[in-house]
Every structure is written in structure tokens, then in C-alpha cells.
């Protein structure tokens, strides 16, 4: 068995692409969904706790913006510098490491007594989340067959708002009686509970094993194919090559992938600005408008519910109507909903708009993750996704910070939301000119 075909796809992947997904493959995708749900809760935990932190410590919008962005700094670093180990040492070991970082960071965030210690532990949590997101994106793509790949990545991606939705409703009634620390305690327990699940239930990716070229890897592949009910392939793996060690940023930014990589990074950056501003500031904005903390958290949870529905719908519709086309429409919808959000004053209208905004924002994110999963070959998949997410996370940092400074400067909340919303329109314009080569992303879209 050779390492790759002329098209850049391993014979193993080519065989799996045309066969129905086994129960084990479905389980691996389901675990990736659950892991992304943990990421969603762990990221949004600081937004659920933000009103209580501001009240307890007497900090203003600018300082709160720093707190909201600190975890995102860790996520950017994790995506850039931890995620590449998934291409070099395997998807499964990296996921376990990231879970340990996330659980420890969440637990110790609950012990923070000031802004510095809070930000430090949020960075630690973010390191784990950043490495995790890029890796599970590859897991969902590599365990799916060709027909279900975009949908599997979409379902994995909407795990994020599912985590925000369930977590938001779960902690909404805990914050006032038990304090903002209860949010992080719940997150730490939930994250730690997944370590044994991944250890015992999530196998290593066949795509990764096929690049190792060792007898041990061959034995693992044969065992996994037996468990999946798929036939073994004749022949042996090729000897280890440079591809077995994973790709590098230098290769990603070389002539073959440079334009595609930079355009995906730029689109991700601009769109993620809108998501993290809105999700990060929504509970506080609702509180400032006179609504109770539980109402504010539930509004944020409804945004996550919109994300679940919108992301699922995009994943289902992409093969029928074109992935890039639907992502562009989602981004335009994001700008529109941000502009109209500040025009309402009733709780029902604000919650309905937050729901629609969640559907549009997360539809765009789902599409970007699906493009990332298709854009790079297996030996570059986690590194390439990590590059796009890591550099793009600067947008996640910029969104809450800029929002905090705009509001602190006295800008009216509706105007601040509308200004941030225009970033999604810029992302849509970039995707309109996405190149058709060298990867398969645009071809499949």
C-alpha cells in the first residue's frame, strides 16, 4: 500500500470514501461533536460569568474586554503552536493533552482573586481549546466518508453552540446563588469527565496511521478496519517519509498553498470578529439594557440555539446549493442582523434577533471549517487548520477589545454592534474570490 495516490489521497482514504460509515466511524464523529461542545462551553464560560465578575471586582468595560480576550490569546497560541503536534504525533494524544489543559485551566480560573490571575488561567484554558479545535476538525473529516464529510464537519462545528446552549441554561440559575465561580467549576468537571471517554473510545485517525509506514501502524490499521467492518488493503505501508512527520508553516505559505491559506485566514479573521464580539458582550449588553442576569444568559443561549440550527442547515444544504455560496449568504445575513439588533428594546425581539444572528454567524463558521477540512492534504490538515484558526483568532481578540473600547468611549450600543457587523461583509467579499486550486475546497464547493 503506497502512501498517497497521484491525487494526493491515500488508497486507504480512497477506499473509505466510497463505503458506508461504520458504527465506529459515527462514534468518532460523535465524540468530536461532544468535544467541540466542551470547547463552546469553556470559551463562553467567561461571558456567562462576566456580569458577576464586573460586579464583584468593580471593573469597567475596558478591563472586562481584556478578561474576555485573554482566553482567546491562549486559543491563538494553541492553534498555532500546539495543534501542529497533531500532524506529527497523532490526533488522539493531542486531544488528551488539550483536555488536561482545559480542565486544569477551568478549575484554577474559579480560584482567581484578581484580573491578572483570571487572565493567566484563561490563557491556559485557551491553549487547550486552540489545540483541540484544529485537531477535532481533522478527526471529523478523516473518519467520515466522502458523501458525509461536509456534513460531519458541520455537525462537529455546531457542537460549539450546543455547548454554549446547554451550558448557558445549566448555569443560568447557578450564578446568582453560588457566584460566577460556579460556571468554571461546572466546566472543569465536564471537561475532566471526557478524558477517560477519549482514552477508551476514540481511535487514532487512519489517515495519520497510514503515513507512519511502520509494522505497528499497519497492525493498528488492520485492527481498525476489522472493527469498522471494512476489508483490509493488500500490501504494506510505504517506508516512513517526510510526510510522516507532518507538514510545516513554510510549506503552507509556499507557492502551492499561499493564496488559499491567506484568503482563508483573512476571511476567518473578519468573520470571527463579529462572532466573538457578539457572543462575548451579549450578556453584558443585555444587562446594561436593564435585563436580569438570567435573562441575559438565556439570550446568549438562544444565540447558540440559532447557531445549532443554522449550522446544521448549512451542512445539509451545502452539497445541494454550493458551500461557498451559502457561506457568503450567511455572512451577509450576519451584517444585517447586527445592524438591526440595536433597534429593539423588548426582550422577545432582542432574543429573536439574537437567535437569527446566531444562525447566520455560525452558518459562516461551519462553512469555513468545512473549507479548511478540504483545503489541505492529510499531512497538513491539522497544521493548516491551526494556522487559519490561530491567526484568525486575532479577530477573536480584536472583537471583544474593540467592542469594549467603543462602549467605554461612549458610543451607543446599537452603533457599536453595527460597526462590528460590517467585518462579516468583508469576509464575504474575500470568499467571493476564493481560488479554485490547488486544494479540493473550492472545487467541492
N, C-alpha and C positions, 0 to 999 in steps of 0.2 A: 504494500500500500504506500503510495507516494504521499508526500506532504501536501502538495497542492496541485490542482489542475491548472491548465493554462489560463483559465478564467480567474484564478486566484481563490478557488473554493476547494477545500479538501474533498476527496472521494467520500469520506465519512459524512461530511455535511451535505454533499450532493445526494447521498442515499437517504438520509433522514429528511431531506427537504420534500421528498415526494411521498413519504409514508405517513399514515395517520399518527397522531401523537399518542404515545402510551400513557398509562396512568402515572408512571414515574416522571415523565416529561411535564405533564399537567401539574403534578405536585411541586416540581422545581419552580415552575412559573408562579404557582400559588404562594410559595414561600417568598419569592421575590416581591410579590404584591404586599404580603404581610410586612416584610422588612421595610418597604417604602412607606407603609402606613406608620411604622415606628418613626421613620425619618420625619414624616409630616407632623406627627405629634411633637417630637423632640424639637423641631425647628420652631413651631408655633407656640410652644410652651411659654417662651419669653413674652409673646404677645398676650397670652391669657393672663400672665402674671403682671404685666406692665402697669395696669391701674393701681394694683396693690403696692407694687414697688414704689411708684411715684408718690403714693400717699404716705407710706411708712417712712421713706427716706427724704421726702420733701424735695425731690429733684424735678427740674423743668424739662420742657420738650427736647432741648438740645442734648442734655445729658441722657435722657431716655433714648434718644436716637442712637447714641453711642452704645448703650446697652443692647438695643435691638440689633445693631450691626456687628457686635463682637463675635457672635456665633457664626456669622456669615464670613468673617475673616478666616476663622478656622475651617469653614467649609471650602473656601477657595484654596487654602493651603493643602487641605486633604485631597481635593480633586487633582491638584497639580503634582503633589509630591508623594502621596500615599497610594492613590489609585494606580499608578503605573506598575506597582508591585503585583497587581492582579494579572498583568500580562507576563510577568517574569516568574512568579511563584505560585500562581493559581488563584482562581476566583474564590474558592471556599476558605482557604487560610486567611485571606484578606478580609472576608466578611466577618469571620470570628474575631479578628483583631479590632475591626471597626466597632463591633458590638460591645467589646470590652471598654473601648474608649468612650463610647456613648453612655453606657450605663454608669461608669465611674464619674464622668463629667456631669451627668444629670444629678446624681446623688450629692456630689460636692457643691453644685450650684445651690442646693437647698440650704447649705451651711453658710452661704455668703453673708457678710455683715456690712458690706460697702460696695461701691461701684467697681473698684479695682478687682476685688476677688470675684465678684459676679462675672465681670467681663473675662477674666482669666479662665474660669471654669466653662464659660460658654464657648471660648475658643477651643478648649479641649474636646468638648462635645462636638463642635463643628468639624474638627479634624476627622472624627469617626464618620460623621454624616457625609462629608465630602468624598471620602474614600468609598463609602458604601454605595452612594447613588450611581457613580460611574460603573461600579462592578456589577450591581444587580441589573443594570440596563443591558449589559452583555449577557448575563445569565438568562434573562427573559428571551433575548434574541436567539441565543445558541441552543436552548432546549426546545424551541418552537420549530415546527416545520415551515416551509415557505408560505403556505396558504395562511397560516395563523400568526406569522411573525409580527406584522404591524399591529395586529390586534393584541397579541401577547405583550408587546412593549407598551401599548396604550393602557392595557389593564394594569400592568406593573406601575405605570406612571400615575394612574388615578388612585393607587394605594396611598399616595401622599395626601390628597384631600380627604380620603376615607379616614386616615389617621387624625387629621385636623377635625373632621366632623365628629367622630366618636369621642376623641379626646376633649373637644370643646364641650360637648354635652355632659361628659363624665365629670369634668372638673368645675363646671359652671356653678354648682352648688357647694363646692368644697372650699373655694377661695375665701368667701366671707367668714365662715365659721373657723376654718383651720389655717388661714393665711395663704399668701402666694407661694410659700414653700411647698405646700401640698401638691402643687402642679408638678414640680420636679421630682418629688418622691414617687408619685404615680408613674412618671415617665421612666425613672430608674428601674423600678420593679418590673415594668412591662418589657423593657429592653433586655434586662438580665435574663428574663424567662425565655428569650429566644436563643440564647447561646446553646443550650442542650438540643433544641429543635434543629438548629443548623448543623450541629455536630453529628447528630444521628440520622437526619433525614435528607440533607442536601448533598448530592454527589458532586464531584468535580465535573467541570464542563468537558464534554467530549472534544470540543474544538481545541481546548487548551491541551488535553492529554495527547491529541493527535500530533502535536508539534514537538513533543518531547523526544520521540524516537528511541525509547528505552524499552527493554523487556517488561519492566514493571508497569509502564504506561500501557503497553499492549495488553497485559493481563487485566488491568483496570477497564480498558475499553471493551474487551471481550465480556467481562463480567457485567458491565453496564448494558451492553447490547442484549445480553441474555435476560437481564431484569426488565428491559424495555420490550422484550418480545420481538426484537429485530434480528435479522440474520447477521452473523459475523462476516466481516470482509476478508477475502483471501489475501494472503501476502502479509508482509511485516511492515512496520513503520520504517520510514527512511531514517538514516542516522541523524542525530541532532544537528541543527543548522543554526544560523544566526536568528532565524525566525523563532526558534525555541526559547530564545532569551527575551523575546518581546521586542516591541518597537521603541522608538525614541522620538523626542520632540523634534530633533533635527530631521528625521525622516518625514514627520508630519508637515513640517514647514519647508520641505524641499519642493522642487518644481512640480511634482505629481499632485500633491495634496494641498499646496499652499493656498490657492484661491478658494477652494472649497472650505478648508479649515477656517480661514479668516472670515469668510462670509457667515458661516455658521456661528462662530464666536460672536461676531458683531450683532447678528440677529438675536442670539440668546441673551447677550448683554442688554440690549434695548428692551426686549420683552420682559426680562426678569426684573428690570427696574420697576415696571408697573406692578408686577405681582407682589414683590416684597414691600413696596410702599403701601399698597392697599391692605395686604394681609397683616403687615406689621403695625400699621397705625389704625386699622379699623376699630378694634375695641376701644382705644383711647379717643378716637374721633367721636364715636358714639357716646362715650362717657362725657365728653366735652359738650355735646349737643343736649345733655340733660337726661340721658337714659341711664338706667341702672347697670351695674357691672354684669349681672347675669344676662340682661338684655343685650349688652354689647358683645359678650362672649357667644351668645346664641346667634347673633347676626353674623359673627365670624364663622361659626359652624355652618350656617346656611350658605355662606360663600363657598365653603368646602363641599357642601352637598351639590351646589351648582357645578363645581369642578368635576365631581364624580360623574354626573350625568353628561355634561358637555364633553369631557374626555372620552367617556365610553362611546358616545355618539360619533365622535370624530374617528375613533379607532374602527368602528363598524363601517362608517361611510367612506373611509379613505380608499379602499380598493375599488369602490364604485364611482367616486367622483373626483379622485385625484388628491393625494396627500397635500402637496404644496398649495393647491388652490384653496383647500379647506383651512389650512393654517393661516393663510393670508386673510381670509374672511373672518376668522376668529380674532386676529389681531386688530382688524378694523373695528369689529364689534367691541373689543376692549376699550379702544379710544372713545367710542360713542357712549358706552355705559359710564365711563369715568366722567365724561363731560356732564351727563345728566344726573349723576348721583347727588350732587350738592343742591339740586333744585327741589328736593323733597324735604319735608320736615316730619312727616308721620312715620312711626316705627314700621308699619306694614309696608309702606312704599320704599323705605330705605332697605328693609330686609329683602324685598322682591328685587330691587336693583342690585343688591349685593349678590343675590343668587345668580342673576343673569351675568353679572360681571365675572363671577367665579367660573361659569360655564365658558365664557369667551376666553378669559385669561388662561384657564387650564387646557382648553382646546388647543391653544397655541403651544403650550408647553408639551403636551402629548405629541403633537406633530413634530416638534423639534427633537424630542427624544427618539422618535421613530426614524427621523432622518439621520441622527447620529449613529443609530444601530446599523444602518445600511451604508453609511458613507465610508467606513473604514474596514479593511480586511481583519481577520481574527487576531493576528499578531499585533495589531494596532488598535483594536476595538476599545479596550478599557483606557489606554493611554489617550487615544483621540477623543473619546467621550470626556475623559478627565480634563483634557486641555480646553475643550469648548465650555464645559461646566465651570472649570476653575477660573479661567479668565472672565467668562461671562458672569461669574459670581461677583465680580466687581460691581456689576449692576445691582446685585442684591445688597451690596454695602452702600452704594450710592443712593438707592431709593429711599430707605429709611432716614439716612443722614440728611439728604436734600429736603425731604419732607419735613423733618424736624426743624431745620433752619428756616424754611419758608414759613412754617406756622409760628415759630418763635419770633420771626421778623414782623409779624402782624398781618400776614397775608390771609385773606379769608379762606376758610377751609374748602369751599366749592372750587375756588380758583386754583388752589394748590393741587387738588385732585385732578382737575382738568389739565393743568400743565404737565404733570407727571404722565397722564394718559397718552400724550402725544408721542411718547417713546415707542409705544406699540405700533403706531403708524409708520415710524421709521424702520422698525423690524420688518413690517410687511413689504415695504419698498425694496429692502435688501433681498428678501426671498423671491421677489418677482424676477430677479436677475440671477438666481442660483444657477451655477453651471451644470451642464448635463454629463460631465465626466470629471474625474476618472472613476469615481465610485459608482455604486448602483443606486444611491439615494434618489437622485433626481430622475433616473430612468424609471424607477418603480413608482415614482410619484405622479 
